[in-house]
Amino acid sequence: MQTYVALLYSIILGEGRRVVMSDLKVMAESLGLKNPRTLAATGNLVFDTDETEIAALELLLETAFEATFGRHVDIIVRDAPGWRMLASANPFPTESVATGDQVAVRVMRTPVPAESVSALVACVGPDEKMQAVGGDIWVFLSRETPNSRLLAATSHKRLGIGTSRNWNTVRRLAEMVGA
């Protein structure tokens, strides 16, 4: 058995409708996934199953999500070793200790191309930081810059399929998978 982390891009189904995490767990169980558990109410699912290709799990979850909830949502999956590696590669450890909600990673389905990373550099504000690590984009966002150009530049449209989680969530998910 292998443990996996699945991140939903969005849990908003429409006007005033959100995915309830207990319903997400029921969906996972219906797929035969073992020990499904969630973190917070923001679309973080941890589960166990036989070792499976990541792309196959993403397709399985996305198809089931659409059938269950009536809307397509991109779902990014990492195995436990991959999640632990992502968490340990945090390039902003000092900032994470002080302000874990201001450090985030955009977890990508496929690695961000070098030219996209180069384009992001121009969007980094004076009190912000950005670094690509392993194909994902880590950012430190300043509370002094509420309308960050960097945050806007890390969208699906510019970088491809991915979803962001702050350091507090990354760390707690790492604990859930045995970091």
Beta strands, then each sheet from edge to edge (+ up, - down):
strand 1: 2-8
strand 2: 12-14
strand 3: 17-18
strand 4: 34-38
strand 5: 44-49
strand 6: 75-79
strand 7: 103-108
strand 8: 129-133
strand 9: 136-140
strand 10: 162-166
sheet 1: 4+ 5- 1+ 6-
sheet 2: 2+ 3-
sheet 3: 8+ 9- 7+ 10-
end
